[in-house]
């Protein structure tokens, strides 16, 4: 049965070629630092993004958590978007396990954080307040890539306020491909960047955190504390290497399919479709309350899976073809006929 799964780009499955690379991977013990495939992945990713070092982690959540722990100490604070993954969707790990206080603020319409608003949230050097140490951005944010000029402004702002700057770059390659630039043009603005391998790049597991050598040394310790010290992890790292070598430029196909999907649904009066100029592989659809259940059930009968709700996020990825998108459009139109 062919399923068209639009819930997320995390649902991708390894290709035959990726599975073969995993099967043939040379392995060691990564806790001892002698898994050659993990080491190759870390060196490759660090060089690709323009950093001194990198660390392979179990997940994006773990990569962001150890980044926060490496940048901040107990009683410190990081400023972050209200809907950002590092604040809203990672279990509050920095606060729960690290005693690091988040200061969330609303995103603007284009997915950026207003730097004047950020400035107003930086705490004075006073014993009454947590110490503001870090600004976290997200690229892409709800599928929207951040403009390079804004990244330059955020870098200069952070330096002028003595803040470190971290990027949750789970989909940073989507941002780079959409702007037709090398990923290092985004990454070099930041003190640290996390990259997810298991979303649009198609690996089954894992993220890579990049930064300076000293920063990664601190992050490695926190990865161990968080239970992320894996052993023969080269089997997983091989999938990550394969994804970085074969699946980056093809992200443009996902963006084209998302654009096709948005155009195909925009003329339905029962839907409000949001797909902006800086969107990549996500289409957001607003459905009336009374239509949600019927639409979701109809889609499922056609082997189309979505996350149900009045606000639907439809995500294209390497397991979604142009023909799949055309089928989805046809089902939507037929349902609302």
C-alpha positions in Angstrom: 0.0 0.0 0.0 1.5 3.4 -1.0 1.0 5.9 1.7 1.3 9.6 1.1 2.4 10.9 4.5 2.4 14.7 4.8 2.7 14.9 8.6 6.4 15.8 8.6 9.7 15.3 6.7 10.7 13.1 9.7 8.7 10.2 8.3 11.2 9.5 5.5 12.6 6.0 5.2 16.2 5.1 4.2 16.7 4.2 0.6 18.3 1.0 -0.5 21.6 2.8 -1.2 21.5 4.4 2.3 20.9 1.0 3.9 23.8 -0.5 2.0 26.1 2.3 3.3 24.9 1.6 6.8 25.5 -2.1 6.5 29.1 -1.6 5.2 30.0 1.2 7.7 33.3 0.8 9.5 32.6 1.1 13.3 34.4 1.5 16.6 33.4 2.8 20.0 32.3 6.4 19.8 32.4 7.0 23.5 36.2 6.3 23.3 36.2 8.5 20.2 37.4 5.8 17.9 34.4 5.2 15.6 35.9 6.2 12.3 32.6 6.8 10.5 31.3 9.0 13.3 34.6 10.9 13.2 34.3 11.3 9.5 30.8 12.6 9.7 31.7 15.1 12.4 34.8 16.4 10.4 32.8 16.5 7.2 29.9 18.5 8.7 32.2 20.9 10.5 34.1 21.6 7.3 30.9 21.9 5.3 29.4 24.6 7.7 32.8 26.3 8.4 33.3 25.3 12.0 36.3 23.9 13.9 34.5 20.9 15.3 31.2 19.0 15.4 29.4 16.4 17.5 27.1 13.6 16.4 23.9 13.4 18.6 20.9 11.1 18.8 18.4 13.8 17.8 17.9 17.5 17.2 16.4 17.9 20.7 19.6 16.5 22.1 21.8 18.6 19.9 20.0 21.8 21.0 20.0 20.8 24.6 23.7 20.2 24.8 24.3 23.4 22.9 22.3 25.3 25.5 24.1 23.5 28.3 27.5 24.3 26.7 26.7 28.0 26.3 25.0 28.7 29.6 25.3 27.9 33.3 22.7 27.5 36.1 20.8 30.7 36.5 21.5 32.0 33.0 18.9 32.8 30.4 18.4 32.4 26.7 16.1 34.5 24.5 14.1 32.5 22.0 11.0 32.6 19.8 7.6 31.7 21.4 7.0 29.0 18.8 10.6 27.9 18.4 11.4 24.3 18.7 14.1 24.9 21.4 11.5 26.4 23.6 8.1 24.8 22.8 8.8 21.3 21.5 11.8 20.0 23.4 10.3 19.2 26.8 11.7 22.2 28.5 15.0 20.3 28.8 17.2 23.4 29.4 15.0 24.5 32.3 14.2 21.0 33.7 17.8 19.6 33.6 20.0 22.7 33.3 18.3 25.4 35.4 18.5 27.7 32.3 15.7 30.1 32.1 14.0 30.7 28.7 12.8 34.2 27.8 10.4 33.6 24.9 9.2 36.4 22.6 6.8 36.4 19.6 8.2 35.9 16.1 7.4 38.5 13.5 5.4 37.5 10.3 8.6 36.5 8.4 9.9 34.2 11.1 12.5 36.6 12.5 12.8 38.0 16.0 12.6 41.8 16.3 16.0 42.7 17.6 14.7 45.8 19.3 12.3 43.6 21.2 15.1 41.2 22.0 17.2 44.1 23.3 14.3 45.1 25.7 14.3 41.6 27.2 18.0 41.5 28.0 18.3 41.6 31.8 20.4 44.1 33.6 23.5 42.9 35.5 21.6 42.7 38.8 21.2 39.9 41.4 17.5 40.0 40.9 17.6 38.7 37.4 18.8 35.7 35.4 21.9 36.4 33.4 21.1 36.8 29.7 23.7 34.8 27.8 22.4 33.5 24.6 20.1 34.3 21.6 18.6 31.3 19.8 17.2 31.6 16.2 15.6 28.9 14.0 16.2 28.5 10.3 13.9 27.5 8.7 11.1 28.7 11.1 7.8 27.0 10.2 9.3 26.4 6.8 10.4 30.0 6.2 14.0 30.8 5.6 15.6 33.8 7.3 17.1 36.5 5.1 20.9 36.7 5.1 20.8 40.4 5.9 18.8 39.6 9.0 21.4 37.0 10.0 24.2 39.6 9.7 22.2 42.0 11.9 21.6 39.3 14.5 25.3 38.5 14.6 26.3 42.1 15.0 23.5 42.6 17.6 24.6 39.6 19.6 28.3 40.7 19.6 27.4 44.2 20.7 25.4 42.8 23.6 27.9 40.2 24.6 25.5 37.3 23.7 26.3 34.0 22.1 24.2 33.2 19.0 22.9 29.6 18.4 21.0 28.4 15.4 18.5 25.6 15.5 19.3 24.7 11.9 17.3 21.5 11.8 16.3 22.5 8.2 19.2 24.8 7.4 19.9 23.0 4.2 16.4 23.7 3.1 17.1 27.4 3.7 20.4 27.3 1.8 18.9 25.4 -1.2 15.9 27.8 -1.4 18.3 30.8 -1.5 20.7 29.1 -3.9 23.7 29.6 -1.5 26.2 27.5 0.3 25.1 26.5 3.8 28.3 28.1 5.2 26.9 31.5 4.2 24.2 31.0 6.8 26.3 29.1 9.4 29.2 31.6 9.7 27.0 34.1 11.4 26.6 31.8 14.4 28.6 30.6 17.4 26.9 27.2 17.1 24.6 25.4 14.7 22.6 22.2 15.0 21.7 20.3 11.8 19.1 17.5 11.6 19.9 14.6 9.4 16.6 12.8 9.8 14.2 15.4 8.2 14.5 16.3 4.6 17.9 14.8 4.3 16.4 11.4 4.8 18.6 9.7 7.4 16.8 7.5 10.0 18.3 9.2 13.1 20.7 11.8 14.3 21.8 15.4 14.3 25.1 17.2 14.2 26.1 20.1 16.4 28.8 22.4 15.1 30.9 25.0 16.9 34.4 25.8 18.2 36.7 23.1 19.5 36.2 24.3 23.1 32.5 24.5 22.7 32.2 21.0 21.3 34.4 19.7 24.1 31.8 21.0 26.6 28.9 19.8 24.5 30.4 16.3 24.4 30.4 16.1 28.2 26.8 17.2 28.3 25.9 14.6 25.6 27.3 11.9 27.9 25.3 13.3 30.8 22.1 13.3 28.7 22.6 9.6 27.8 23.8 10.2 24.3 27.1 8.4 24.4 26.6 5.8 21.7 29.0 2.9 21.0 29.2 1.5 17.4 27.3 4.6 16.1 29.0 4.5 12.8 26.1 2.5 11.4 24.0 5.6 12.0 26.6 8.1 11.0 27.0 6.3 7.7 23.4 7.2 6.9 24.1 10.8 7.8 27.1 10.9 5.5 25.1 9.5 2.7 22.4 12.1 3.2 24.8 15.0 3.1 26.5 13.6 0.0 23.4 12.7 -1.9 20.3 14.4 -0.6 21.0 18.1 -0.2 20.4 19.5 -3.7 17.3 17.4 -4.2 15.6 19.4 -1.4 14.7 21.8 -4.3 12.3 19.1 -5.5 10.5 19.2 -2.1 10.2 23.0 -2.4 8.8 22.7 -5.9 6.3 20.1 -4.8 5.2 22.3 -1.8 4.7 25.2 -4.2 2.7 23.0 -6.5 0.5 21.8 -3.6 -0.1 25.4 -2.4 -1.1 26.5 -5.9 -3.4 23.5 -6.3 -5.3 24.2 -3.0 -5.5 28.0 -3.2 -8.6 28.1 -5.3 -10.7 26.1 -2.9 -13.0 28.6 -1.0 -13.2 26.2 2.0 -9.5 26.6 2.7 -7.2 29.3 3.6 -3.7 28.5 2.3 -0.5 30.1 3.5 2.6 29.7 1.4 4.8 32.7 1.4 7.7 33.8 -0.8 10.3 32.5 1.8 8.5 29.2 2.3 10.4 25.9 1.6 8.7 22.5 2.0 5.7 23.4 4.2 2.2 24.4 3.3 -0.2 25.6 6.0 -3.9 25.1 5.5 -6.7 26.4 7.6 -9.9 24.3 7.6 -13.2 25.1 9.2 -14.0 23.2 12.4 -16.9 21.4 10.8 -14.8 20.2 7.9 -11.8 18.8 9.8 -13.1 15.3 10.7 -14.7 14.6 7.3 -11.6 15.8 5.4 -9.2 13.9 7.6 -11.2 10.7 7.2 -11.6 11.2 3.4 -7.8 11.7 3.1 -7.1 8.6 5.1 -9.4 6.5 2.9 -7.2 7.6 0.0 -4.0 6.6 1.9 -3.1 10.2 2.6 -2.0 10.9 6.2 -2.1 14.4 7.7 -1.9 15.8 11.2 -5.6 16.6 11.8 -6.8 20.0 13.0 -8.1 23.3 11.9 -4.5 24.3 11.2 -2.9 21.6 8.9 0.8 21.6 8.2 1.4 19.7 5.0 5.1 18.8 4.5 6.8 17.6 1.4 9.9 15.4 1.5 11.9 12.8 -0.5 9.1 10.1 -0.2 6.6 12.5 -1.8 6.6 12.6 -5.6 5.0 15.2 -7.9 2.4 12.6 -8.8 1.6 12.2 -5.1 1.1 15.9 -4.8 -1.2 15.9 -7.8 -3.2 13.1 -6.2 -3.6 15.0 -3.0 -4.8 18.1 -4.8 -7.4 15.9 -6.7 -8.7 14.4 -3.4 -9.1 17.8 -1.8 -11.0 19.2 -4.8 -13.2 16.1 -5.0 -14.0 16.3 -1.3 -15.0 19.9 -1.4 -16.9 19.7 -4.7 
